[in-house]
Amino acid sequence: MKYRVGIDTGGTFTDLVAINRDTGQLLVAKERSTPERPSDAVGKVLQKMNKHIPEIYFVILGTTIATNALIQRRGANVAYITTKGFEDIPFIQRLDKEEVYNLQWQKPKPLIKRANCFGVDERIGYKGQIIKSLDQIALEKFKRIIDKHFKEDNLDSVAICLLFSYLNNTHEQKLQKYLEKNYPSLSISTSHAVCPMWREFERSSTTIADAFVKPVTIEYVKSLKEEFSNMKIEAPWCVMKSNGGSMFPEVAAKEPVQTLLSGLAGGVIGGRYFGKLAGDKNLFTLDMGGTSCDVGIVENGQQSYASEFQLGFGLPISVPCVEISTIGAGGGSIGWIDKGGFLRVGPFSAGASPGPASYGQGGNEPTVTDANLILGYLNPSYFLGGSMLLFKEKAYEVMEPLAKKLGVSTLEAAEGMRRVVNENMSNALRLVAVKRGIDPKDFALVAFGGAGPLHAVAIAEVLGIPRIIIPLHPGHCSAFGALISDWRVDRVLTRLYRSDMLDVKLLNKEFMRLTAEAIEELSQEGFSGEPAVLRSIDMRYQGQNYEHEVIVSNNAIDENEIETAFDKFAELYEAFSGFSHPNAVIELVNLRVTAIGDSDKPKLKKVKKGYSPEPVEKRSVFLSQGGYIDVPIYRRIDLPSNSPLHGPAVIEEVASTTVVPKGYTFNVDENGILIISS
Amino acid sequence: MSKFDTVALLTLHNRLVNICEEMALVMMKTAYSTIFSEGLDFCCVILNKDAEIIAETEYTPSMIGAITHTAKWTIEEMGMDNIAPGDVIIHNDSYRGGCHLPEHMIMKPVFLDGELFGFVGNMGHVAEIGGKAPGSFAADATDIYQEGLRLPPIKLMEKGEYVKDVWKMIMTNHRTPYNTWGDFHAMIGSLQVAEKRLAGLVERYGREYIEEGSRLLMDYSARRLRAEIEEIPDGTYHAINWLEDDGVSAEMIQIEVTVTVRGDEVIVDFTGSSPQVKGPINCTWVVSASVVYIAILSLTDPYIPRNSGAFRPIKIIAPPGTVVNVQHPGPCVAGNTDSQIKLIDLILSALSQAIPRKITAGSGGSSSNFLIGGVHPDTGQYYSNYSFDGQGTGGTAFKDGNDAEIPRHGNCRNSPIEVFEGRYSLLTLEYKLVNDSGGPGRNRGGLGISRIYEVTAPEVTISALFDRFKIKPWGLFGGKEGTNSSLTIKKKGDNRWRTFAEVYGRPSASKFTNAVVTKGDLIHIVTPGGGGFGDPLDRNPELVLEDVKEGYVSLESAKRDYGVVIVKTNKMYQINQEATRAERERLRAARPEPIPLYDWWPKEGESINVVREQLIGRRSRSG
């Protein structure tokens, strides 16, 4: 039993990376994804391991099953159960508009039907006190309504979200018990379990999303089990969570909302791993594929986390996740001219089908891939290692009309498209930096995904980033991230303590309870061993509405510990806003505990060093400083370690291509990581 | 255009907007009052030397049209000689280029190498600024002195040092000085961050590059806007509507607009609007200017970079001494919140004949401003809160109106009930959409909101400013009106809902201050629905059926307004096709005049061709 396997199911491809724990040898494979039945592609890509299949000892899967179900709105028929009088909260939302000056903007509808929203006569108050008890009469009434509707409509999933249930969950549990008993086939999501945080709209939206994707996820887990059993794989397997951790499939099926960003999280985890191996603790990760570009950040060796993300406006999901910004910039992004004559790229994409014009599958609009081909960066006969031919003349055909409209040459149009898409991506990176008040110059850029390495250096140049890291097998980085992911449980408790009336003993007690719960959950998700625990408190000045997360130690919390935490908060606050307010009351809003179980980290095979590599050819490539020049083309596999070379150069490998302009040096380190520096 | 091809220009624009977004982020996250942190009732801009906007964030449109004027007047009054590096200037005076008094502009000059580059500034609604009513929203004020503390352009900081006397004076006159102090720091902090970023940008690109680039960007926006205006048929377009009263007397107040489109320019003339009134529904000149900018920006490509250049093709006439250009000492707090949105809608209505595909039917038209103040039983501390609610918007040629949306001139969010109840002594009993409130139409109006509060403290002081109790949001091209709003109270022990006018003996049921409600009282807020667009008898019966199933439209309204006969058989809703045809025929025949068939209706499958920069997976603003 030698192989640990990571699999990432993306929109276009399902990727696999397997590592031999004895030799560090990596196996990689790619298969077209099969959206109708995603487990088919997982099976197919596993088949590519051939004789090594019996040697698998562990599998971790990143997945976009739940994400796609949400985005395409193909999920369960959900009944929404809430406090009477508040059935319309998912429809009212927060009143704000996505587009302020667009009179034709359509407010998004939630994932439920209004006719399937049911109120229950109960009410809990802001201290968790019961204002109106869920008594026998209310429960009987609820039963009558539910029984009637569940008979008439095809409801297959239930979301329960009562007001203030994050403070007192007894009413939600009562309803849950009734439903479990009488409708055993229903899947049930309760807000106190899915996301015990305040703000009723965000909590309801998250609970509804969970209920919406639950049946699909259960089905997915079931079909994967069959797939594994058919292939006689008996090794345990896990599904990745949005927070970068992993969990047993049975747990994933219970809380599918936790998997919504699992595919994206894999990329950041993989990027962090290679960055760390290359000696960098502060990193941007840039994952550019066919339709989108996902940007993450790692500070001091830790990826940053968000407690909420939006899958489209009006659809907030409040679960802990690796913080990622996504923009519509990928190889398939389409170039177009706006009414004012500005060249724009994306967010529309030619997607996987028809794909860029140069795929020759009927694409008739210029894409970023077409531009890269015209500029000579891509090798038409070595795309996906030569398994797919690119047609340069088709790229020209679609680029010419765009160039004409712009009044420039075809070449200039292609180059303009590259600049625009690079600019879009640097903007996304800059906003991530801005949010955290950091200077991009102090960070390295880890770029991967099929298209990331093609654009990485250009983006780094715009932002003044001096160091670019291209992981091993950059086209498989998300699968690699799944492969090395740890176990991780995030627990959060919303409270509203004040620094001037703080019961430190109570605070300590709450933290102990939360920690015990997190460790318990970690073991349920599959970890055995001694977990690492991180604890923090979200603080703000009284009256404010946004918090800064302050790390607290794992010692018992006493007056000293809490004073230190308050000082840390003041420091953080000042760094962000330019002020601190020494005499103001501080509010302690959320208590957070994270339990992490380390997975065994693979040792990579060392790369031989010494000899000077030969380029496989020289190709005419367009460089912005000097027009077309003949540039040496290397195969990545040929590059020895510790033999720095100078740009310009193009480095090709099976699932990706790296462009190194003039003025940059590139070098492969002993682990095989490609490092480019200015 | 050697160094500025379009890519370079767009790049510079994005960089400048990035800085404004960072400003906004600092403000939102460090503010002390919910109107900034949840409501986002502010805007952030970068201005050049001449106080022209070169970039902005689009949080609250109601201010972007104003701030360039406010800044210009500030500089004019202070004199550039008296503005030094490290100064921070504050200004809210309605008669010196300000909006209503709560809107405070804070600006900071940006000097680079000792030479003025421009200004960074923001404008935000400060929640409590003194005056006769908690929350500084005196719906029955008769002069500006009842509305709060006036600040002419003065310095909060001078050469980097606090001007302590000014701070003391302001803090003494606001009811919740702690919040003011925090919000001022949030505003100043964001300016400091912006100043630093701007310096970095100049260091990278050079001063001349940015100056020339921003000039070209303004020219570009002006050119784009001109091209868009040229697409509107030349002509003079006219509309009249009314504000129901001014809180002081029961008289209706006329608002009137004449829009003249001539080639690539547009003149918006409010002549004919009523003389300024006693109560606070008057608008200052910059508030009216914002009205025009918002309307025009909403009718043109929303992706034109927003800067002062975009304002060049627009001329505004607002006669002094009228409700659209108030003079001292006329009150004006509600000019910003209520008159402004009605004026925006009025311009849309005037242009409905010229560009029917671009406009909407009448939207709710009131912010439903609701203010509370009192002492919290848990903390013993004084609080005040300003809230508002969503409304239905009007249908358009392409789509139904939106339900529960914040009015056109802002982009504020509601306070979550779970946040609100921890701070204030009102228990929410109901928060839902009002069925049948959307005006029937081929494209239906959006639904309004109903909210019921129960008072849980011994005493809470209430002020309110509502409108649309009498006049309904209009329908267009055969579409019918949306429903009215209302505000009523059921005193503990009473068995009826009554207006505040009736219970508290006020002249206006919709506009009053300082009504003291007590424990156990119930308060009911209903906001208006949007108007319908096009003949409801032309609405696809399947859509009516869906509306009935989902509860947006009742069975009765389906038949009465849409002529769609729906029957419930076997617990399933179904259209009776035969009866529907007959009913529609009957309703058509009964009309005094037929509704004409217009040739501009979107074709089958024709979509709204608007492109936006998609940002999925982002962390939301409530993060």
Chai-1 contact restraints between the chains, C-beta under 6 A:
chainA,res_idxA,chainB,res_idxB,connection_type,confidence,min_distance_angstrom,max_distance_angstrom,comment,restraint_id
A,G85,B,L429,contact,1.0,0.0,6.0,A-B,restraint_1
A,G85,B,E430,contact,1.0,0.0,6.0,A-B,restraint_2
A,F86,B,Y431,contact,1.0,0.0,6.0,A-B,restraint_3
A,D88,B,K432,contact,1.0,0.0,6.0,A-B,restraint_4
A,D88,B,L433,contact,1.0,0.0,6.0,A-B,restraint_5
A,I92,B,A404,contact,1.0,0.0,6.0,A-B,restraint_6
A,R94,B,R413,contact,1.0,0.0,6.0,A-B,restraint_7
A,R94,B,N414,contact,1.0,0.0,6.0,A-B,restraint_8
A,L95,B,G390,contact,1.0,0.0,6.0,A-B,restraint_9
A,L95,B,A404,contact,1.0,0.0,6.0,A-B,restraint_10
A,L95,B,I406,contact,1.0,0.0,6.0,A-B,restraint_11
A,L95,B,R413,contact,1.0,0.0,6.0,A-B,restraint_12
A,L95,B,N414,contact,1.0,0.0,6.0,A-B,restraint_13
A,D96,B,I406,contact,1.0,0.0,6.0,A-B,restraint_14
A,D96,B,N411,contact,1.0,0.0,6.0,A-B,restraint_15
A,D96,B,R413,contact,1.0,0.0,6.0,A-B,restraint_16
A,K97,B,N411,contact,1.0,0.0,6.0,A-B,restraint_17
A,V100,B,E58,contact,1.0,0.0,6.0,A-B,restraint_18
A,V100,B,P61,contact,1.0,0.0,6.0,A-B,restraint_19
A,V100,B,N411,contact,1.0,0.0,6.0,A-B,restraint_20
A,Y101,B,L297,contact,1.0,0.0,6.0,A-B,restraint_21
A,Y101,B,S298,contact,1.0,0.0,6.0,A-B,restraint_22
A,Y101,B,P302,contact,1.0,0.0,6.0,A-B,restraint_23
A,N102,B,P302,contact,1.0,0.0,6.0,A-B,restraint_24
A,N102,B,V610,contact,1.0,0.0,6.0,A-B,restraint_25
A,L103,B,S298,contact,1.0,0.0,6.0,A-B,restraint_26
A,L103,B,T360,contact,1.0,0.0,6.0,A-B,restraint_27
A,Q104,B,T396,contact,1.0,0.0,6.0,A-B,restraint_28
A,Q104,B,F398,contact,1.0,0.0,6.0,A-B,restraint_29
A,Q104,B,I608,contact,1.0,0.0,6.0,A-B,restraint_30
A,Q106,B,K399,contact,1.0,0.0,6.0,A-B,restraint_31
A,K107,B,N402,contact,1.0,0.0,6.0,A-B,restraint_32
A,R114,B,E550,contact,1.0,0.0,6.0,A-B,restraint_33
A,R114,B,G551,contact,1.0,0.0,6.0,A-B,restraint_34
A,A115,B,K549,contact,1.0,0.0,6.0,A-B,restraint_35
A,A115,B,E550,contact,1.0,0.0,6.0,A-B,restraint_36
A,Y126,B,E421,contact,1.0,0.0,6.0,A-B,restraint_37
A,Y126,B,G422,contact,1.0,0.0,6.0,A-B,restraint_38
A,E152,B,K571,contact,1.0,0.0,6.0,A-B,restraint_39
A,W198,B,E418,contact,1.0,0.0,6.0,A-B,restraint_40
A,R199,B,P416,contact,1.0,0.0,6.0,A-B,restraint_41
A,E200,B,P416,contact,1.0,0.0,6.0,A-B,restraint_42
A,E200,B,I417,contact,1.0,0.0,6.0,A-B,restraint_43
A,E200,B,E418,contact,1.0,0.0,6.0,A-B,restraint_44
A,A306,B,R619,contact,1.0,0.0,6.0,A-B,restraint_45
A,E308,B,S620,contact,1.0,0.0,6.0,A-B,restraint_46
A,E308,B,G623,contact,1.0,0.0,6.0,A-B,restraint_47
A,F309,B,G617,contact,1.0,0.0,6.0,A-B,restraint_48
A,F309,B,R619,contact,1.0,0.0,6.0,A-B,restraint_49
A,Q310,B,R618,contact,1.0,0.0,6.0,A-B,restraint_50
A,Q310,B,S620,contact,1.0,0.0,6.0,A-B,restraint_51
A,G312,B,I616,contact,1.0,0.0,6.0,A-B,restraint_52
A,P316,B,S620,contact,1.0,0.0,6.0,A-B,restraint_53
A,I324,B,G617,contact,1.0,0.0,6.0,A-B,restraint_54
A,S325,B,R618,contact,1.0,0.0,6.0,A-B,restraint_55
A,T326,B,I616,contact,1.0,0.0,6.0,A-B,restraint_56
A,T326,B,G617,contact,1.0,0.0,6.0,A-B,restraint_57
A,G328,B,Q614,contact,1.0,0.0,6.0,A-B,restraint_58
A,K339,B,D301,contact,1.0,0.0,6.0,A-B,restraint_59
A,G340,B,R224,contact,1.0,0.0,6.0,A-B,restraint_60
A,F342,B,T6,contact,1.0,0.0,6.0,A-B,restraint_61
A,F342,B,L10,contact,1.0,0.0,6.0,A-B,restraint_62
A,L343,B,T6,contact,1.0,0.0,6.0,A-B,restraint_63
A,P347,B,Q614,contact,1.0,0.0,6.0,A-B,restraint_64
A,G416,B,V7,contact,1.0,0.0,6.0,A-B,restraint_65
A,R419,B,V7,contact,1.0,0.0,6.0,A-B,restraint_66
A,V420,B,V7,contact,1.0,0.0,6.0,A-B,restraint_67
A,E423,B,T11,contact,1.0,0.0,6.0,A-B,restraint_68
A,N427,B,N14,contact,1.0,0.0,6.0,A-B,restraint_69
A,R430,B,N18,contact,1.0,0.0,6.0,A-B,restraint_70
A,V434,B,E22,contact,1.0,0.0,6.0,A-B,restraint_71
A,G543,B,Y32,contact,1.0,0.0,6.0,A-B,restraint_72
A,G543,B,N179,contact,1.0,0.0,6.0,A-B,restraint_73
A,G543,B,G182,contact,1.0,0.0,6.0,A-B,restraint_74
A,Q544,B,Y32,contact,1.0,0.0,6.0,A-B,restraint_75
A,N545,B,S37,contact,1.0,0.0,6.0,A-B,restraint_76
A,N545,B,E38,contact,1.0,0.0,6.0,A-B,restraint_77
A,Y546,B,K29,contact,1.0,0.0,6.0,A-B,restraint_78
A,S577,B,V26,contact,1.0,0.0,6.0,A-B,restraint_79
A,S577,B,T30,contact,1.0,0.0,6.0,A-B,restraint_80
A,S577,B,G189,contact,1.0,0.0,6.0,A-B,restraint_81
A,G578,B,G189,contact,1.0,0.0,6.0,A-B,restraint_82
A,G578,B,Q192,contact,1.0,0.0,6.0,A-B,restraint_83
A,F579,B,H185,contact,1.0,0.0,6.0,A-B,restraint_84
A,F579,B,G189,contact,1.0,0.0,6.0,A-B,restraint_85
